[in-house]
Amino acid sequence: MQGNQVSKTEFKAKALEYFRQVEASGESVVVTDHGKPTVEVRPFRDAERTPLTILAGSVLRYEDPTEPLDVEWEAGE
């Protein structure tokens, strides 16, 4: 359901169903008005989470943490 968009009219008719989907999946729903995104419904996230808690589980596998990276970096303006 990531990036799922629904019109205001459809959301109004099925709001409880969309709330349940967001709660169950953790994915957001974007409500549109005449095709333009206006509101995003997403799961509540506690603002007092620590940075390590937020990042937990985001690194899937890192085989050689002591080896140099072969990556070209670009500086933003």
PDB file with SEQRES, HELIX, SHEET and CRYST1 records, atoms N, CA, C and O in Angstrom:
SEQRES   1 A   77  MET GLN GLY ASN GLN VAL SER LYS THR GLU PHE LYS ALA          
SEQRES   2 A   77  LYS ALA LEU GLU TYR PHE ARG GLN VAL GLU ALA SER GLY          
SEQRES   3 A   77  GLU SER VAL VAL VAL THR ASP HIS GLY LYS PRO THR VAL          
SEQRES   4 A   77  GLU VAL ARG PRO PHE ARG ASP ALA GLU ARG THR PRO LEU          
SEQRES   5 A   77  THR ILE LEU ALA GLY SER VAL LEU ARG TYR GLU ASP PRO          
SEQRES   6 A   77  THR GLU PRO LEU ASP VAL GLU TRP GLU ALA GLY GLU              
HELIX    1 AA1 LYS A    8  ALA A   13  1                                   6    
HELIX    2 AA2 ALA A   15  SER A   25  1                                  11    
HELIX    3 AA3 PRO A   51  LEU A   55  1                                   5    
SHEET    1 AA1 3 ASN A   4  SER A   7  0                                        
SHEET    2 AA1 3 VAL A  29  ASP A  33  1                                        
SHEET    3 AA1 3 LYS A  36  VAL A  41 -1                                        
CRYST1    1.000    1.000    1.000  90.00  90.00  90.00 P 1           1          
ATOM      1  N   MET A   1       0.827  -1.196   0.000  1.00  0.00           N  
ATOM      2  CA  MET A   1       0.000   0.000   0.000  1.00  0.00           C  
ATOM      3  C   MET A   1       0.866   1.252   0.000  1.00  0.00           C  
ATOM      4  O   MET A   1       0.334   2.360   0.059  1.00  0.00           O  
ATOM      5  N   GLN A   2       2.185   1.105  -0.065  1.00  0.00           N  
ATOM      6  CA  GLN A   2       3.071   2.269  -0.076  1.00  0.00           C  
ATOM      7  C   GLN A   2       2.696   3.192  -1.224  1.00  0.00           C  
ATOM      8  O   GLN A   2       2.578   2.754  -2.369  1.00  0.00           O  
ATOM      9  N   GLY A   3       2.507   4.475  -0.916  1.00  0.00           N  
ATOM     10  CA  GLY A   3       2.179   5.427  -1.958  1.00  0.00           C  
ATOM     11  C   GLY A   3       0.746   5.311  -2.437  1.00  0.00           C  
ATOM     12  O   GLY A   3       0.401   5.906  -3.458  1.00  0.00           O  
ATOM     13  N   ASN A   4      -0.097   4.573  -1.743  1.00  0.00           N  
ATOM     14  CA  ASN A   4      -1.484   4.400  -2.138  1.00  0.00           C  
ATOM     15  C   ASN A   4      -2.199   5.745  -2.082  1.00  0.00           C  
ATOM     16  O   ASN A   4      -2.129   6.452  -1.077  1.00  0.00           O  
ATOM     17  N   GLN A   5      -2.882   6.090  -3.158  1.00  0.00           N  
ATOM     18  CA  GLN A   5      -3.622   7.345  -3.196  1.00  0.00           C  
ATOM     19  C   GLN A   5      -5.100   7.069  -3.387  1.00  0.00           C  
ATOM     20  O   GLN A   5      -5.487   6.193  -4.160  1.00  0.00           O  
ATOM     21  N   VAL A   6      -5.921   7.826  -2.675  1.00  0.00           N  
ATOM     22  CA  VAL A   6      -7.373   7.725  -2.811  1.00  0.00           C  
ATOM     23  C   VAL A   6      -7.953   9.131  -2.849  1.00  0.00           C  
ATOM     24  O   VAL A   6      -7.384  10.069  -2.291  1.00  0.00           O  
ATOM     25  N   SER A   7      -9.083   9.259  -3.510  1.00  0.00           N  
ATOM     26  CA  SER A   7      -9.752  10.564  -3.566  1.00  0.00           C  
ATOM     27  C   SER A   7     -10.429  10.847  -2.239  1.00  0.00           C  
ATOM     28  O   SER A   7     -10.693   9.937  -1.453  1.00  0.00           O  
ATOM     29  N   LYS A   8     -10.708  12.134  -1.999  1.00  0.00           N  
ATOM     30  CA  LYS A   8     -11.426  12.521  -0.773  1.00  0.00           C  
ATOM     31  C   LYS A   8     -12.760  11.792  -0.676  1.00  0.00           C  
ATOM     32  O   LYS A   8     -13.152  11.332   0.397  1.00  0.00           O  
ATOM     33  N   THR A   9     -13.448  11.694  -1.800  1.00  0.00           N  
ATOM     34  CA  THR A   9     -14.765  11.051  -1.814  1.00  0.00           C  
ATOM     35  C   THR A   9     -14.664   9.598  -1.400  1.00  0.00           C  
ATOM     36  O   THR A   9     -15.452   9.132  -0.577  1.00  0.00           O  
ATOM     37  N   GLU A  10     -13.691   8.866  -1.967  1.00  0.00           N  
ATOM     38  CA  GLU A  10     -13.521   7.458  -1.604  1.00  0.00           C  
ATOM     39  C   GLU A  10     -13.075   7.317  -0.157  1.00  0.00           C  
ATOM     40  O   GLU A  10     -13.540   6.433   0.562  1.00  0.00           O  
ATOM     41  N   PHE A  11     -12.165   8.198   0.270  1.00  0.00           N  
ATOM     42  CA  PHE A  11     -11.691   8.132   1.656  1.00  0.00           C  
ATOM     43  C   PHE A  11     -12.844   8.370   2.629  1.00  0.00           C  
ATOM     44  O   PHE A  11     -12.960   7.684   3.645  1.00  0.00           O  
ATOM     45  N   LYS A  12     -13.690   9.342   2.313  1.00  0.00           N  
ATOM     46  CA  LYS A  12     -14.817   9.647   3.197  1.00  0.00           C  
ATOM     47  C   LYS A  12     -15.730   8.432   3.337  1.00  0.00           C  
ATOM     48  O   LYS A  12     -16.213   8.140   4.431  1.00  0.00           O  
ATOM     49  N   ALA A  13     -15.965   7.732   2.246  1.00  0.00           N  
ATOM     50  CA  ALA A  13     -16.856   6.574   2.271  1.00  0.00           C  
ATOM     51  C   ALA A  13     -16.245   5.379   2.995  1.00  0.00           C  
ATOM     52  O   ALA A  13     -16.969   4.571   3.577  1.00  0.00           O  
ATOM     53  N   LYS A  14     -14.907   5.260   2.962  1.00  0.00           N  
ATOM     54  CA  LYS A  14     -14.249   4.069   3.512  1.00  0.00           C  
ATOM     55  C   LYS A  14     -13.162   4.419   4.525  1.00  0.00           C  
ATOM     56  O   LYS A  14     -12.179   3.687   4.644  1.00  0.00           O  
ATOM     57  N   ALA A  15     -13.317   5.518   5.253  1.00  0.00           N  
ATOM     58  CA  ALA A  15     -12.270   5.991   6.164  1.00  0.00           C  
ATOM     59  C   ALA A  15     -11.843   4.936   7.178  1.00  0.00           C  
ATOM     60  O   ALA A  15     -10.646   4.719   7.370  1.00  0.00           O  
ATOM     61  N   LEU A  16     -12.788   4.286   7.820  1.00  0.00           N  
ATOM     62  CA  LEU A  16     -12.446   3.289   8.838  1.00  0.00           C  
ATOM     63  C   LEU A  16     -11.643   2.140   8.224  1.00  0.00           C  
ATOM     64  O   LEU A  16     -10.695   1.644   8.833  1.00  0.00           O  
ATOM     65  N   GLU A  17     -12.025   1.724   7.024  1.00  0.00           N  
ATOM     66  CA  GLU A  17     -11.287   0.663   6.326  1.00  0.00           C  
ATOM     67  C   GLU A  17      -9.846   1.103   6.048  1.00  0.00           C  
ATOM     68  O   GLU A  17      -8.918   0.316   6.233  1.00  0.00           O  
ATOM     69  N   TYR A  18      -9.649   2.345   5.607  1.00  0.00           N  
ATOM     70  CA  TYR A  18      -8.291   2.854   5.352  1.00  0.00           C  
ATOM     71  C   TYR A  18      -7.490   2.986   6.646  1.00  0.00           C  
ATOM     72  O   TYR A  18      -6.296   2.686   6.663  1.00  0.00           O  
ATOM     73  N   PHE A  19      -8.125   3.426   7.720  1.00  0.00           N  
ATOM     74  CA  PHE A  19      -7.433   3.503   9.014  1.00  0.00           C  
ATOM     75  C   PHE A  19      -6.930   2.122   9.430  1.00  0.00           C  
ATOM     76  O   PHE A  19      -5.794   1.980   9.884  1.00  0.00           O  
ATOM     77  N   ARG A  20      -7.764   1.121   9.275  1.00  0.00           N  
ATOM     78  CA  ARG A  20      -7.371  -0.251   9.642  1.00  0.00           C  
ATOM     79  C   ARG A  20      -6.220  -0.750   8.774  1.00  0.00           C  
ATOM     80  O   ARG A  20      -5.319  -1.424   9.273  1.00  0.00           O  
ATOM     81  N   GLN A  21      -6.237  -0.427   7.474  1.00  0.00           N  
ATOM     82  CA  GLN A  21      -5.160  -0.843   6.577  1.00  0.00           C  
ATOM     83  C   GLN A  21      -3.839  -0.189   6.978  1.00  0.00           C  
ATOM     84  O   GLN A  21      -2.794  -0.839   6.987  1.00  0.00           O  
ATOM     85  N   VAL A  22      -3.894   1.097   7.308  1.00  0.00           N  
ATOM     86  CA  VAL A  22      -2.680   1.817   7.728  1.00  0.00           C  
ATOM     87  C   VAL A  22      -2.137   1.208   9.017  1.00  0.00           C  
ATOM     88  O   VAL A  22      -0.932   0.984   9.138  1.00  0.00           O  
ATOM     89  N   GLU A  23      -3.010   0.942   9.972  1.00  0.00           N  
ATOM     90  CA  GLU A  23      -2.576   0.328  11.235  1.00  0.00           C  
ATOM     91  C   GLU A  23      -1.969  -1.052  11.016  1.00  0.00           C  
ATOM     92  O   GLU A  23      -0.948  -1.384  11.620  1.00  0.00           O  
ATOM     93  N   ALA A  24      -2.584  -1.851  10.165  1.00  0.00           N  
ATOM     94  CA  ALA A  24      -2.138  -3.230   9.953  1.00  0.00           C  
ATOM     95  C   ALA A  24      -0.839  -3.307   9.152  1.00  0.00           C  
ATOM     96  O   ALA A  24       0.036  -4.116   9.461  1.00  0.00           O  
ATOM     97  N   SER A  25      -0.714  -2.474   8.133  1.00  0.00           N  
ATOM     98  CA  SER A  25       0.439  -2.579   7.228  1.00  0.00           C  
ATOM     99  C   SER A  25       1.592  -1.656   7.611  1.00  0.00           C  
ATOM    100  O   SER A  25       2.745  -1.927   7.275  1.00  0.00           O  
ATOM    101  N   GLY A  26       1.279  -0.559   8.318  1.00  0.00           N  
ATOM    102  CA  GLY A  26       2.314   0.420   8.628  1.00  0.00           C  
ATOM    103  C   GLY A  26       2.613   1.345   7.463  1.00  0.00           C  
ATOM    104  O   GLY A  26       3.501   2.191   7.562  1.00  0.00           O  
ATOM    105  N   GLU A  27       1.895   1.202   6.371  1.00  0.00           N  
ATOM    106  CA  GLU A  27       2.091   2.023   5.173  1.00  0.00           C  
ATOM    107  C   GLU A  27       1.090   3.177   5.171  1.00  0.00           C  
ATOM    108  O   GLU A  27       0.005   3.081   5.744  1.00  0.00           O  
ATOM    109  N   SER A  28       1.480   4.262   4.517  1.00  0.00           N  
ATOM    110  CA  SER A  28       0.617   5.443   4.503  1.00  0.00           C  
ATOM    111  C   SER A  28      -0.365   5.427   3.339  1.00  0.00           C  
ATOM    112  O   SER A  28      -0.206   4.682   2.372  1.00  0.00           O  
ATOM    113  N   VAL A  29      -1.388   6.273   3.462  1.00  0.00           N  
ATOM    114  CA  VAL A  29      -2.365   6.513   2.399  1.00  0.00           C  
ATOM    115  C   VAL A  29      -2.396   8.011   2.165  1.00  0.00           C  
ATOM    116  O   VAL A  29      -2.479   8.792   3.113  1.00  0.00           O  
ATOM    117  N   VAL A  30      -2.328   8.414   0.901  1.00  0.00           N  
ATOM    118  CA  VAL A  30      -2.387   9.829   0.546  1.00  0.00           C  
ATOM    119  C   VAL A  30      -3.784  10.120   0.002  1.00  0.00           C  
ATOM    120  O   VAL A  30      -4.252   9.460  -0.926  1.00  0.00           O  
ATOM    121  N   VAL A  31      -4.437  11.109   0.589  1.00  0.00           N  
ATOM    122  CA  VAL A  31      -5.773  11.515   0.155  1.00  0.00           C  
ATOM    123  C   VAL A  31      -5.609  12.674  -0.817  1.00  0.00           C  
ATOM    124  O   VAL A  31      -4.891  13.636  -0.542  1.00  0.00           O  
ATOM    125  N   THR A  32      -6.291  12.568  -1.965  1.00  0.00           N  
ATOM    126  CA  THR A  32      -6.160  13.585  -3.001  1.00  0.00           C  
ATOM    127  C   THR A  32      -7.440  14.385  -3.156  1.00  0.00           C  
ATOM    128  O   THR A  32      -8.531  13.915  -2.834  1.00  0.00           O  
ATOM    129  N   ASP A  33      -7.287  15.597  -3.652  1.00  0.00           N  
ATOM    130  CA  ASP A  33      -8.406  16.474  -3.989  1.00  0.00           C  
ATOM    131  C   ASP A  33      -8.192  16.914  -5.436  1.00  0.00           C  
ATOM    132  O   ASP A  33      -7.257  17.655  -5.739  1.00  0.00           O  
ATOM    133  N   HIS A  34      -9.054  16.458  -6.307  1.00  0.00           N  
ATOM    134  CA  HIS A  34      -8.916  16.721  -7.748  1.00  0.00           C  
ATOM    135  C   HIS A  34      -7.551  16.279  -8.260  1.00  0.00           C  
ATOM    136  O   HIS A  34      -6.930  16.968  -9.069  1.00  0.00           O  
ATOM    137  N   GLY A  35      -7.086  15.121  -7.781  1.00  0.00           N  
ATOM    138  CA  GLY A  35      -5.836  14.543  -8.236  1.00  0.00           C  
ATOM    139  C   GLY A  35      -4.580  15.067  -7.560  1.00  0.00           C  
ATOM    140  O   GLY A  35      -3.485  14.563  -7.811  1.00  0.00           O  
ATOM    141  N   LYS A  36      -4.725  16.073  -6.703  1.00  0.00           N  
ATOM    142  CA  LYS A  36      -3.568  16.642  -6.008  1.00  0.00           C  
ATOM    143  C   LYS A  36      -3.510  16.108  -4.577  1.00  0.00           C  
ATOM    144  O   LYS A  36      -4.515  16.144  -3.867  1.00  0.00           O  
ATOM    145  N   PRO A  37      -2.340  15.610  -4.141  1.00  0.00           N  
ATOM    146  CA  PRO A  37      -2.216  15.140  -2.765  1.00  0.00           C  
ATOM    147  C   PRO A  37      -2.474  16.275  -1.776  1.00  0.00           C  
ATOM    148  O   PRO A  37      -1.922  17.367  -1.911  1.00  0.00           O  
ATOM    149  N   THR A  38      -3.323  16.002  -0.776  1.00  0.00           N  
ATOM    150  CA  THR A  38      -3.643  17.036   0.217  1.00  0.00           C  
ATOM    151  C   THR A  38      -3.375  16.578   1.650  1.00  0.00           C  
ATOM    152  O   THR A  38      -2.984  17.387   2.492  1.00  0.00           O  
ATOM    153  N   VAL A  39      -3.583  15.288   1.939  1.00  0.00           N  
ATOM    154  CA  VAL A  39      -3.439  14.777   3.299  1.00  0.00           C  
ATOM    155  C   VAL A  39      -2.784  13.401   3.234  1.00  0.00           C  
ATOM    156  O   VAL A  39      -3.065  12.605   2.338  1.00  0.00           O  
ATOM    157  N   GLU A  40      -1.898  13.135   4.207  1.00  0.00           N  
ATOM    158  CA  GLU A  40      -1.306  11.807   4.316  1.00  0.00           C  
ATOM    159  C   GLU A  40      -1.738  11.199   5.643  1.00  0.00           C  
ATOM    160  O   GLU A  40      -1.580  11.816   6.697  1.00  0.00           O  
ATOM    161  N   VAL A  41      -2.279   9.995   5.589  1.00  0.00           N  
ATOM    162  CA  VAL A  41      -2.647   9.254   6.796  1.00  0.00           C  
ATOM    163  C   VAL A  41      -1.566   8.200   6.977  1.00  0.00           C  
ATOM    164  O   VAL A  41      -1.347   7.356   6.108  1.00  0.00           O  
ATOM    165  N   ARG A  42      -0.893   8.263   8.126  1.00  0.00           N  
ATOM    166  CA  ARG A  42       0.200   7.318   8.377  1.00  0.00           C  
ATOM    167  C   ARG A  42       0.171   6.889   9.833  1.00  0.00           C  
ATOM    168  O   ARG A  42      -0.458   7.545  10.663  1.00  0.00           O  
ATOM    169  N   PRO A  43       0.849   5.790  10.148  1.00  0.00           N  
ATOM    170  CA  PRO A  43       0.864   5.325  11.533  1.00  0.00           C  
ATOM    171  C   PRO A  43       1.549   6.349  12.441  1.00  0.00           C  
ATOM    172  O   PRO A  43       2.460   7.059  12.016  1.00  0.00           O  
ATOM    173  N   PHE A  44       1.106   6.412  13.671  1.00  0.00           N  
ATOM    174  CA  PHE A  44       1.718   7.292  14.666  1.00  0.00           C  
ATOM    175  C   PHE A  44       3.090   6.745  15.019  1.00  0.00           C  
ATOM    176  O   PHE A  44       3.256   5.543  15.228  1.00  0.00           O  
ATOM    177  N   ARG A  45       4.062   7.627  15.083  1.00  0.00           N  
ATOM    178  CA  ARG A  45       5.415   7.247  15.490  1.00  0.00           C  
ATOM    179  C   ARG A  45       5.794   8.115  16.683  1.00  0.00           C  
ATOM    180  O   ARG A  45       5.725   9.342  16.609  1.00  0.00           O  
ATOM    181  N   ASP A  46       6.190   7.483  17.774  1.00  0.00           N  
ATOM    182  CA  ASP A  46       6.571   8.200  18.977  1.00  0.00           C  
ATOM    183  C   ASP A  46       7.753   9.110  18.683  1.00  0.00           C  
ATOM    184  O   ASP A  46       8.794   8.638  18.226  1.00  0.00           O  
ATOM    185  N   ALA A  47       7.613  10.386  18.933  1.00  0.00           N  
ATOM    186  CA  ALA A  47       8.651  11.377  18.630  1.00  0.00           C  
ATOM    187  C   ALA A  47       9.863  11.249  19.546  1.00  0.00           C  
ATOM    188  O   ALA A  47      10.908  11.838  19.268  1.00  0.00           O  
ATOM    189  N   GLU A  48       9.743  10.499  20.617  1.00  0.00           N  
ATOM    190  CA  GLU A  48      10.835  10.386  21.572  1.00  0.00           C  
ATOM    191  C   GLU A  48      11.707   9.156  21.338  1.00  0.00           C  
ATOM    192  O   GLU A  48      12.416   8.714  22.242  1.00  0.00           O  
ATOM    193  N   ARG A  49      11.655   8.607  20.135  1.00  0.00           N  
ATOM    194  CA  ARG A  49      12.518   7.464  19.832  1.00  0.00           C  
ATOM    195  C   ARG A  49      13.955   7.938  19.667  1.00  0.00           C  
ATOM    196  O   ARG A  49      14.196   9.034  19.161  1.00  0.00           O  
ATOM    197  N   THR A  50      14.897   7.125  20.087  1.00  0.00           N  
ATOM    198  CA  THR A  50      16.304   7.471  19.934  1.00  0.00           C  
ATOM    199  C   THR A  50      16.743   7.195  18.500  1.00  0.00           C  
ATOM    200  O   THR A  50      16.125   6.381  17.814  1.00  0.00           O  
ATOM    201  N   PRO A  51      17.801   7.862  18.039  1.00  0.00           N  
ATOM    202  CA  PRO A  51      18.289   7.607  16.674  1.00  0.00           C  
ATOM    203  C   PRO A  51      18.608   6.134  16.426  1.00  0.00           C  
ATOM    204  O   PRO A  51      18.355   5.626  15.334  1.00  0.00           O  
ATOM    205  N   LEU A  52      19.157   5.448  17.417  1.00  0.00           N  
ATOM    206  CA  LEU A  52      19.469   4.029  17.229  1.00  0.00           C  
ATOM    207  C   LEU A  52      18.206   3.185  17.108  1.00  0.00           C  
ATOM    208  O   LEU A  52      18.189   2.198  16.372  1.00  0.00           O  
ATOM    209  N   THR A  53      17.163   3.559  17.815  1.00  0.00           N  
ATOM    210  CA  THR A  53      15.899   2.845  17.697  1.00  0.00           C  
ATOM    211  C   THR A  53      15.312   3.049  16.309  1.00  0.00           C  
ATOM    212  O   THR A  53      14.783   2.111  15.713  1.00  0.00           O  
ATOM    213  N   ILE A  54      15.400   4.250  15.799  1.00  0.00           N  
ATOM    214  CA  ILE A  54      14.882   4.556  14.467  1.00  0.00           C  
ATOM    215  C   ILE A  54      15.620   3.745  13.404  1.00  0.00           C  
ATOM    216  O   ILE A  54      15.005   3.257  12.456  1.00  0.00           O  
ATOM    217  N   LEU A  55      16.936   3.603  13.561  1.00  0.00           N  
ATOM    218  CA  LEU A  55      17.749   2.902  12.567  1.00  0.00           C  
ATOM    219  C   LEU A  55      17.770   1.384  12.744  1.00  0.00           C  
ATOM    220  O   LEU A  55      18.246   0.670  11.862  1.00  0.00           O  
ATOM    221  N   ALA A  56      17.273   0.894  13.845  1.00  0.00           N  
ATOM    222  CA  ALA A  56      17.314  -0.556  14.121  1.00  0.00           C  
ATOM    223  C   ALA A  56      16.682  -1.336  12.976  1.00  0.00           C  
ATOM    224  O   ALA A  56      15.558  -1.059  12.556  1.00  0.00           O  
ATOM    225  N   GLY A  57      17.433  -2.322  12.479  1.00  0.00           N  
ATOM    226  CA  GLY A  57      16.932  -3.167  11.402  1.00  0.00           C  
ATOM    227  C   GLY A  57      17.098  -2.585  10.020  1.00  0.00           C  
ATOM    228  O   GLY A  57      16.696  -3.220   9.045  1.00  0.00           O  
ATOM    229  N   SER A  58      17.675  -1.401   9.892  1.00  0.00           N  
ATOM    230  CA  SER A  58      17.803  -0.785   8.567  1.00  0.00           C  
ATOM    231  C   SER A  58      19.022  -1.277   7.794  1.00  0.00           C  
ATOM    232  O   SER A  58      19.054  -1.155   6.570  1.00  0.00           O  
ATOM    233  N   VAL A  59      20.027  -1.830   8.476  1.00  0.00           N  
ATOM    234  CA  VAL A  59      21.185  -2.399   7.794  1.00  0.00           C  
ATOM    235  C   VAL A  59      20.956  -3.901   7.708  1.00  0.00           C  
ATOM    236  O   VAL A  59      20.861  -4.589   8.723  1.00  0.00           O  
ATOM    237  N   LEU A  60      20.870  -4.391   6.487  1.00  0.00           N  
ATOM    238  CA  LEU A  60      20.572  -5.800   6.311  1.00  0.00           C  
ATOM    239  C   LEU A  60      21.818  -6.674   6.427  1.00  0.00           C  
ATOM    240  O   LEU A  60      21.792  -7.719   7.078  1.00  0.00           O  
ATOM    241  N   ARG A  61      22.914  -6.239   5.789  1.00  0.00           N  
ATOM    242  CA  ARG A  61      24.136  -7.029   5.857  1.00  0.00           C  
ATOM    243  C   ARG A  61      25.307  -6.153   5.446  1.00  0.00           C  
ATOM    244  O   ARG A  61      25.245  -5.459   4.431  1.00  0.00           O  
ATOM    245  N   TYR A  62      26.357  -6.186   6.225  1.00  0.00           N  
ATOM    246  CA  TYR A  62      27.575  -5.441   5.918  1.00  0.00           C  
ATOM    247  C   TYR A  62      28.729  -6.382   6.203  1.00  0.00           C  
ATOM    248  O   TYR A  62      29.110  -6.588   7.355  1.00  0.00           O  
ATOM    249  N   GLU A  63      29.287  -6.956   5.130  1.00  0.00           N  
ATOM    250  CA  GLU A  63      30.243  -8.049   5.281  1.00  0.00           C  
ATOM    251  C   GLU A  63      31.626  -7.620   5.746  1.00  0.00           C  
ATOM    252  O   GLU A  63      32.226  -8.312   6.568  1.00  0.00           O  
ATOM    253  N   ASP A  64      32.155  -6.508   5.254  1.00  0.00           N  
ATOM    254  CA  ASP A  64      33.529  -6.104   5.574  1.00  0.00           C  
ATOM    255  C   ASP A  64      33.561  -4.688   6.137  1.00  0.00           C  
ATOM    256  O   ASP A  64      33.928  -3.757   5.420  1.00  0.00           O  
ATOM    257  N   PRO A  65      33.186  -4.502   7.398  1.00  0.00           N  
ATOM    258  CA  PRO A  65      33.102  -3.152   7.957  1.00  0.00           C  
ATOM    259  C   PRO A  65      34.447  -2.441   8.044  1.00  0.00           C  
ATOM    260  O   PRO A  65      34.476  -1.216   8.158  1.00  0.00           O  
ATOM    261  N   THR A  66      35.562  -3.171   7.995  1.00  0.00           N  
ATOM    262  CA  THR A  66      36.867  -2.511   8.104  1.00  0.00           C  
ATOM    263  C   THR A  66      37.495  -2.222   6.751  1.00  0.00           C  
ATOM    264  O   THR A  66      38.543  -1.579   6.690  1.00  0.00           O  
ATOM    265  N   GLU A  67      36.877  -2.684   5.658  1.00  0.00           N  
ATOM    266  CA  GLU A  67      37.411  -2.451   4.320  1.00  0.00           C  
ATOM    267  C   GLU A  67      36.987  -1.069   3.814  1.00  0.00           C  
ATOM    268  O   GLU A  67      35.890  -0.605   4.125  1.00  0.00           O  
ATOM    269  N   PRO A  68      37.869  -0.400   3.022  1.00  0.00           N  
ATOM    270  CA  PRO A  68      37.495   0.901   2.463  1.00  0.00           C  
ATOM    271  C   PRO A  68      36.329   0.763   1.480  1.00  0.00           C  
ATOM    272  O   PRO A  68      36.165  -0.267   0.826  1.00  0.00           O  
ATOM    273  N   LEU A  69      35.544   1.801   1.395  1.00  0.00           N  
ATOM    274  CA  LEU A  69      34.428   1.827   0.454  1.00  0.00           C  
ATOM    275  C   LEU A  69      34.911   2.337  -0.891  1.00  0.00           C  
ATOM    276  O   LEU A  69      35.715   3.267  -0.956  1.00  0.00           O  
ATOM    277  N   ASP A  70      34.428   1.736  -1.955  1.00  0.00           N  
ATOM    278  CA  ASP A  70      34.756   2.190  -3.303  1.00  0.00           C  
ATOM    279  C   ASP A  70      33.554   2.966  -3.835  1.00  0.00           C  
ATOM    280  O   ASP A  70      32.819   2.493  -4.702  1.00  0.00           O  
ATOM    281  N   VAL A  71      33.375   4.175  -3.291  1.00  0.00           N  
ATOM    282  CA  VAL A  71      32.214   4.989  -3.621  1.00  0.00           C  
ATOM    283  C   VAL A  71      32.678   6.407  -3.936  1.00  0.00           C  
ATOM    284  O   VAL A  71      33.511   6.971  -3.226  1.00  0.00           O  
ATOM    285  N   GLU A  72      32.127   6.979  -5.016  1.00  0.00           N  
ATOM    286  CA  GLU A  72      32.410   8.383  -5.316  1.00  0.00           C  
ATOM    287  C   GLU A  72      31.335   9.228  -4.663  1.00  0.00           C  
ATOM    288  O   GLU A  72      30.143   8.990  -4.855  1.00  0.00           O  
ATOM    289  N   TRP A  73      31.762  10.220  -3.889  1.00  0.00           N  
ATOM    290  CA  TRP A  73      30.829  11.075  -3.167  1.00  0.00           C  
ATOM    291  C   TRP A  73      30.702  12.400  -3.880  1.00  0.00           C  
ATOM    292  O   TRP A  73      31.688  12.933  -4.390  1.00  0.00           O  
ATOM    293  N   GLU A  74      29.502  12.933  -3.921  1.00  0.00           N  
ATOM    294  CA  GLU A  74      29.260  14.245  -4.504  1.00  0.00           C  
ATOM    295  C   GLU A  74      28.817  15.192  -3.394  1.00  0.00           C  
ATOM    296  O   GLU A  74      27.963  14.854  -2.573  1.00  0.00           O  
ATOM    297  N   ALA A  75      29.403  16.366  -3.385  1.00  0.00           N  
ATOM    298  CA  ALA A  75      29.013  17.364  -2.398  1.00  0.00           C  
ATOM    299  C   ALA A  75      27.781  18.106  -2.897  1.00  0.00           C  
ATOM    300  O   ALA A  75      27.717  18.517  -4.056  1.00  0.00           O  
ATOM    301  N   GLY A  76      26.805  18.274  -2.013  1.00  0.00           N  
ATOM    302  CA  GLY A  76      25.603  19.020  -2.378  1.00  0.00           C  
ATOM    303  C   GLY A  76      25.849  20.507  -2.251  1.00  0.00           C  
ATOM    304  O   GLY A  76      26.751  20.957  -1.544  1.00  0.00           O  
ATOM    305  N   GLU A  77      25.027  21.248  -2.950  1.00  0.00           N  
ATOM    306  CA  GLU A  77      25.176  22.714  -2.879  1.00  0.00           C  
ATOM    307  C   GLU A  77      24.211  23.291  -1.890  1.00  0.00           C  
ATOM    308  O   GLU A  77      24.185  24.505  -1.690  1.00  0.00           O  
TER     309      GLU A  77                                                      
END                                                                             
